[in-house]
Amino acid sequence: MQYTLDSFTEWSTSPNGASEETLDHRLEMFVEVLQAQAGGPRGYRLRRIILTNFWLYGLQEFEIPHGRLFLAGENASGKSTVLTAALPLALDGDLRPNRLDTFGGRERHIEYYVLGGTESATPYSHERRTSYIALEFEWCDPDNPPFAAELRQRWENGELERTRFLTIGISLAGNINASDRIRPLRFLITDGSRLGYDLHTVYETGSKHDRRAFDHARFKQQLEGHGIICDTQTEYERQVSRYLFGFEDVKDFQKLINLLLVLRRPNLSSELSFSKVHEYLKQSLRKISGETTSHVIGTIERIDTIQAEKERIQEAYSAAERLHTSQQNLALSRAQLAPASLPAHNWQRIACKIAWRGCAKTCSRQKMSAGEQKKLYKRCRQNSTR
């Protein structure tokens, strides 16, 4: 059966009583229909945010059909936490406190999101816990291949499903009794496999409805052959920059992250000033190379030269036209005053000579080229024989 947006309108107005399984199926269909709608950003679109044991989320997926997501909820319901997980935590893997706080403060540490704490409005605690934050992107440009060379090769070979999805993420192993309370594991899934479908962050323990997150060792085994494990935050940043954005210089990726952090601030509108807007624009716009600048300047100068030459030629033609008209009128006046006995063809010859002399003087005065002179003489000849 082919579903449309009208189908979901009918479902929303139908009587309640549908089973949970039916509702889940309808939601999946709704996401697929939205994803298939025309338009939306091309290239990579954020398709899912996947959280496992992060803050108060046990196992939570946020579907983002068409590359867009709107979150609404009460204060302390977790909206900012989802935003923190997606940006910048999973995007660049940086765990510093000022990157986690949407206001840019240093009070909130990554330990709080993994092991908990009692200092917030939502206190909780864990002695040991493994968390996962992952961002799944879908390639949505059927006419062009993905950025990374290996994905481009697969795309050109027709292996489109293996290039459709790209997942990046970070796993955080927390232990309150260890010297390093949080141990990060940063990864990319580059062969099109999907978390929750082909690979998993949790496993069944055997007890009813009991699932546990994979530890790092088992997750690495599962990920083998499907992607990349990054040993450092710098390496992760470089790989995400290359695979997701196609940046040749990782500094461009870092500038992008800094601008996204600015846009993420809840009080951005009250902080803006002309100097800050100027600074943000400087950061966001790429520096133009000297070669490009020279090329543009040269092009503008050539355009100015051509325009000046065009105006000079137009002025010369206008002057020649006025002179020719005057010379022709003078010749006709002289012919009318001459003795009537002179044959008519002689007067025509005299007028022609006067017109030609006027043309020659014009050409000499305006310093016209041979081609321009030829055109002007032809024009004088035509007018003088009318």
C-alpha positions as CSV (number, residue, x, y, z in Angstrom):
1,M,0.0,0.0,0.0
2,Q,1.3,3.5,-0.9
3,Y,1.2,5.9,2.0
4,T,0.9,9.7,1.7
5,L,0.8,12.5,4.2
6,D,-3.0,12.4,3.9
7,S,-2.9,8.8,5.3
8,F,-1.3,10.1,8.5
9,T,-3.9,12.8,8.8
10,E,-6.6,10.2,8.7
11,W,-4.8,8.1,11.4
12,S,-4.4,11.1,13.7
13,T,-8.2,11.6,13.6
14,S,-9.2,8.0,13.9
15,P,-10.5,6.6,17.2
16,N,-7.9,5.7,19.8
17,G,-7.2,2.1,20.7
18,A,-4.5,1.1,18.3
19,S,-1.9,-1.3,19.7
20,E,1.6,-0.1,20.5
21,E,3.0,-2.3,17.7
22,T,0.6,-0.6,15.3
23,L,1.6,2.8,16.4
24,D,5.3,2.0,16.1
25,H,4.6,0.7,12.5
26,R,2.7,3.9,11.6
27,L,5.5,6.0,13.0
28,E,8.1,4.2,10.9
29,M,5.9,4.7,7.8
30,F,5.5,8.3,8.6
31,V,9.2,8.8,8.8
32,E,9.7,7.0,5.5
33,V,7.1,9.2,3.8
34,L,8.6,12.4,5.2
35,Q,12.1,11.3,4.2
36,A,10.9,10.7,0.6
37,Q,9.5,14.2,0.2
38,A,11.2,16.3,-2.5
39,G,13.5,19.1,-1.4
40,G,15.6,19.3,1.7
41,P,19.4,19.6,2.0
42,R,21.5,17.6,-0.5
43,G,24.6,15.7,0.5
44,Y,24.6,14.2,4.0
45,R,21.5,14.7,6.1
46,L,21.3,13.9,9.8
47,R,18.9,10.9,9.9
48,R,19.0,9.7,13.5
49,I,20.4,10.7,16.9
50,I,21.0,7.5,18.9
51,L,21.5,7.7,22.7
52,T,22.3,4.7,24.9
53,N,22.7,5.2,28.7
54,F,23.3,8.9,28.3
55,W,21.9,11.1,31.1
56,L,18.4,9.8,31.9
57,Y,18.0,8.1,28.5
58,G,18.3,4.4,28.5
59,L,17.9,3.5,24.8
60,Q,16.5,6.4,22.8
61,E,16.5,7.1,19.0
62,F,15.4,10.5,17.6
63,E,14.3,10.1,14.0
64,I,15.0,13.2,11.9
65,P,13.1,12.8,8.6
66,H,14.1,15.2,5.8
67,G,17.1,16.4,7.9
68,R,15.0,18.5,10.3
69,L,14.0,18.1,13.9
70,F,11.8,20.1,16.3
71,L,12.1,19.4,20.0
72,A,9.5,20.7,22.5
73,G,9.1,20.0,26.2
74,E,9.1,21.2,29.7
75,N,12.2,22.6,31.4
76,A,14.7,19.9,32.4
77,S,13.0,17.4,30.1
78,G,16.2,16.8,28.2
79,K,16.1,19.1,25.1
80,S,19.4,20.7,25.7
81,T,20.9,17.3,26.6
82,V,20.0,15.9,23.2
83,L,21.5,19.0,21.6
84,T,24.7,18.6,23.7
85,A,25.0,15.0,22.7
86,A,24.6,15.8,19.0
87,L,26.6,19.0,18.9
88,P,29.4,19.1,19.6
89,L,30.0,15.9,21.5
90,A,29.3,13.3,18.8
91,L,30.4,15.6,16.0
92,D,34.0,16.4,17.2
93,G,34.4,14.1,20.2
94,D,35.6,17.0,22.5
95,L,34.8,16.3,26.1
96,R,35.8,19.7,27.6
97,P,33.2,21.2,30.0
98,N,32.9,24.5,28.1
99,R,31.9,22.5,25.0
100,L,29.1,20.6,26.8
101,D,27.4,23.6,28.4
102,T,25.1,25.5,26.0
103,F,26.0,28.7,27.7
104,G,29.8,28.0,27.4
105,G,30.3,27.5,31.1
106,R,32.7,25.1,32.8
107,E,30.4,23.7,35.5
108,R,29.0,20.6,33.7
109,H,31.4,17.7,33.2
110,I,31.0,14.6,31.0
111,E,30.9,12.5,34.2
112,Y,27.5,13.9,35.0
113,Y,26.0,12.6,31.8
114,V,27.4,9.1,32.3
115,L,27.6,8.4,36.0
116,G,25.2,11.1,37.3
117,G,25.3,13.5,40.2
118,T,23.2,15.1,42.9
119,E,23.8,18.8,42.2
120,S,21.2,19.1,39.4
121,A,17.4,19.2,39.3
122,T,17.5,15.6,38.0
123,P,19.8,13.8,40.4
124,Y,20.8,10.2,39.6
125,S,23.9,8.0,40.1
126,H,25.7,5.0,38.7
127,E,28.8,3.3,39.9
128,R,29.7,1.9,36.4
129,R,28.1,2.6,33.1
130,T,28.8,2.6,29.4
131,S,27.2,5.2,27.2
132,Y,26.9,5.6,23.5
133,I,26.1,8.7,21.4
134,A,25.9,8.3,17.7
135,L,24.8,10.4,14.7
136,E,23.6,8.6,11.6
137,F,23.8,10.5,8.3
138,E,22.2,9.6,5.0
139,W,23.6,10.6,1.6
140,C,20.8,12.4,-0.3
141,D,22.5,13.4,-3.5
142,P,21.7,10.9,-6.3
143,D,23.8,12.8,-8.9
144,N,27.1,13.0,-7.0
145,P,29.2,10.6,-4.9
146,P,30.1,11.0,-1.2
147,F,33.2,13.0,-0.3
148,A,35.6,10.2,1.0
149,A,37.6,8.5,-1.8
150,E,36.7,5.0,-0.7
151,L,33.0,5.8,-0.6
152,R,33.2,7.5,-3.9
153,Q,34.7,4.4,-5.4
154,R,31.9,2.2,-4.1
155,W,29.3,4.7,-5.4
156,E,30.9,4.6,-8.8
157,N,30.9,0.8,-8.7
158,G,27.1,0.8,-8.1
159,E,27.3,-0.2,-4.4
160,L,24.9,2.5,-3.4
161,E,23.6,0.8,-0.3
162,R,27.1,0.6,1.1
163,T,27.5,4.4,0.7
164,R,24.0,5.4,1.8
165,F,24.5,5.7,5.6
166,L,27.5,7.1,7.5
167,T,27.5,6.9,11.3
168,I,29.8,8.7,13.7
169,G,29.9,8.5,17.4
170,I,31.5,8.1,20.8
171,S,31.2,5.6,23.6
172,L,32.0,6.6,27.2
173,A,32.9,3.9,29.7
174,G,32.4,5.3,33.2
175,N,33.7,3.9,36.5
176,I,33.4,6.0,39.6
177,N,36.2,4.1,41.4
178,A,38.8,4.4,38.6
179,S,41.5,7.0,38.3
180,D,40.2,7.8,34.8
181,R,36.5,7.9,35.5
182,I,35.6,8.3,31.8
183,R,37.3,6.4,29.0
184,P,36.2,7.5,25.5
185,L,36.0,5.4,22.4
186,R,35.4,7.3,19.2
187,F,34.3,5.5,16.0
188,L,33.0,5.8,12.5
189,I,30.8,3.2,10.6
190,T,31.7,3.7,7.0
191,D,30.3,0.6,5.1
192,G,26.6,1.5,5.3
193,S,25.8,-0.6,8.3
194,R,23.3,0.8,10.7
195,L,23.2,0.8,14.5
196,G,20.0,-1.0,15.7
197,Y,19.8,-3.0,12.5
198,D,23.2,-4.5,11.5
199,L,25.2,-3.4,14.6
200,H,24.1,-2.8,18.2
201,T,25.1,-0.9,21.2
202,V,23.2,-3.2,23.6
203,Y,22.6,-7.0,24.0
204,E,19.9,-9.1,25.6
205,T,21.0,-10.6,29.0
206,G,18.4,-13.3,29.0
207,S,16.1,-11.7,31.6
208,K,12.9,-10.3,30.4
209,H,13.3,-6.7,29.0
210,D,16.8,-6.5,30.3
211,R,19.4,-5.1,28.0
212,R,23.0,-4.1,28.7
213,A,25.4,-1.9,26.8
214,F,28.4,-3.5,25.2
215,D,31.7,-2.8,26.8
216,H,34.4,-1.3,24.6
217,A,36.2,-4.6,23.9
218,R,33.0,-6.3,22.6
219,F,31.9,-3.3,20.7
220,K,35.3,-3.1,18.9
221,Q,34.9,-6.8,17.9
222,Q,31.5,-6.0,16.5
223,L,32.8,-3.0,14.6
224,E,35.7,-4.8,13.0
225,G,35.5,-4.6,9.2
226,H,32.7,-2.0,9.4
227,G,34.5,1.2,10.1
228,I,37.2,3.1,11.9
229,I,38.3,3.2,15.6
230,C,40.0,6.5,16.5
231,D,42.6,6.5,19.2
232,T,42.6,10.2,19.8
233,Q,40.2,13.1,19.6
234,T,42.4,14.7,17.0
235,E,42.2,11.6,14.7
236,Y,38.4,11.4,15.2
237,E,38.1,15.1,14.2
238,R,40.2,14.6,11.1
239,Q,38.2,11.5,10.0
240,V,34.8,13.2,10.5
241,S,36.0,16.3,8.7
242,R,37.1,14.1,5.7
243,Y,34.1,11.7,5.6
244,L,31.2,14.0,6.6
245,F,32.2,17.3,5.1
246,G,35.0,16.7,2.6
247,F,37.3,19.3,4.2
248,E,40.9,19.1,3.1
249,D,42.0,21.2,6.0
250,V,40.7,20.2,9.5
251,K,40.9,23.9,10.5
252,D,37.8,24.5,8.3
253,F,36.0,21.8,10.3
254,Q,37.1,23.4,13.6
255,K,35.8,26.8,12.4
256,L,32.4,25.2,11.6
257,I,32.1,23.7,15.0
258,N,32.9,27.0,16.7
259,L,30.2,28.7,14.7
260,L,27.7,26.0,15.5
261,L,28.5,26.4,19.2
262,V,27.8,30.1,18.9
263,L,24.4,29.4,17.2
264,R,23.6,26.9,19.9
265,R,23.6,29.5,22.7
266,P,20.1,30.1,24.1
267,N,20.8,33.8,24.7
268,L,22.5,34.5,21.4
269,S,20.0,37.3,20.4
270,S,20.8,39.3,23.5
271,E,24.6,39.0,23.0
272,L,24.8,40.1,19.4
273,S,26.5,43.3,18.5
274,F,28.0,44.7,15.2
275,S,31.5,43.7,16.2
276,K,30.5,40.2,17.1
277,V,28.6,39.7,13.9
278,H,31.6,41.0,12.0
279,E,33.8,38.5,13.8
280,Y,31.4,35.6,13.1
281,L,31.3,36.5,9.4
282,K,35.1,36.5,9.3
283,Q,35.2,33.1,10.8
284,S,32.5,31.6,8.6
285,L,33.7,33.0,5.2
286,R,36.6,31.3,3.6
287,K,39.8,33.3,3.0
288,I,40.1,34.2,-0.7
289,S,43.5,33.3,-2.1
290,G,45.8,35.9,-3.6
291,E,45.6,34.2,-7.0
292,T,41.9,34.4,-7.1
293,T,41.9,38.1,-5.9
294,S,44.4,39.0,-8.7
295,H,42.3,37.2,-11.3
296,V,39.2,39.1,-10.2
297,I,41.0,42.4,-10.2
298,G,42.4,41.7,-13.7
299,T,39.0,40.8,-15.0
300,I,37.4,44.0,-13.6
301,E,40.2,46.1,-15.2
302,R,39.7,44.4,-18.6
303,I,36.0,45.1,-18.4
304,D,36.7,48.8,-17.6
305,T,39.1,49.0,-20.5
306,I,36.6,47.4,-22.9
307,Q,33.9,49.8,-21.7
308,A,36.2,52.8,-22.2
309,E,37.1,51.7,-25.7
310,K,33.4,51.1,-26.5
311,E,32.6,54.6,-25.4
312,R,35.5,56.1,-27.4
313,I,34.4,54.3,-30.6
314,Q,30.8,55.4,-30.0
315,E,31.9,59.0,-29.6
316,A,33.9,58.8,-32.8
317,Y,31.0,57.5,-34.8
318,S,28.7,60.1,-33.4
319,A,31.2,62.9,-34.3
320,A,31.7,61.5,-37.7
321,E,27.9,61.3,-38.2
322,R,27.5,64.9,-37.2
323,L,30.4,66.0,-39.4
324,H,29.1,64.0,-42.4
325,T,25.7,65.6,-42.1
326,S,27.2,69.1,-41.9
327,Q,29.4,68.4,-44.9
328,Q,26.5,67.0,-46.9
329,N,24.3,70.0,-46.2
330,L,27.1,72.3,-47.2
331,A,27.7,70.5,-50.5
332,L,24.0,70.6,-51.3
333,S,23.9,74.3,-50.5
334,R,26.8,75.0,-52.8
335,A,25.3,72.9,-55.5
336,Q,22.0,74.9,-55.3
337,L,24.0,78.2,-55.6
338,A,26.1,77.1,-58.6
339,P,25.2,78.0,-62.3
340,A,22.3,76.0,-63.6
341,S,24.2,75.1,-66.8
342,L,26.5,72.7,-65.0
343,P,25.3,69.1,-65.5
344,A,23.6,67.4,-62.5
345,H,26.1,64.5,-62.4
346,N,29.0,67.0,-61.9
347,W,27.3,68.4,-58.8
348,Q,26.8,64.9,-57.4
349,R,30.5,64.3,-57.9
350,I,31.4,67.5,-56.1
351,A,29.2,66.7,-53.2
352,C,30.7,63.2,-53.0
353,K,34.3,64.7,-52.9
354,I,33.4,67.1,-50.1
355,A,31.8,64.3,-48.0
356,W,34.9,62.1,-48.5
357,R,37.2,64.9,-47.4
358,G,35.1,65.3,-44.3
359,C,35.4,61.6,-43.6
360,A,39.1,61.7,-44.0
361,K,39.5,64.6,-41.6
362,T,37.3,62.7,-39.1
363,C,39.4,59.5,-39.4
364,S,42.6,61.5,-38.9
365,R,41.3,63.4,-35.9
366,Q,39.8,60.4,-34.1
367,K,42.8,58.1,-34.8
368,M,40.6,55.4,-36.1
369,S,41.8,51.9,-37.1
370,A,41.8,50.8,-40.8
371,G,38.7,48.7,-40.2
372,E,36.8,51.6,-38.6
373,Q,37.9,54.0,-41.5
374,K,36.6,51.5,-44.1
375,K,33.2,51.3,-42.4
376,L,33.0,55.1,-42.2
377,Y,34.0,55.7,-45.9
378,K,31.4,53.1,-47.0
379,R,28.8,55.0,-44.9
380,C,29.8,58.4,-46.4
381,R,29.7,57.0,-49.9
382,Q,26.2,55.5,-49.4
383,N,24.9,58.8,-48.0
384,S,26.5,61.0,-50.6
385,T,25.0,59.1,-53.5
386,R,21.4,59.3,-52.2
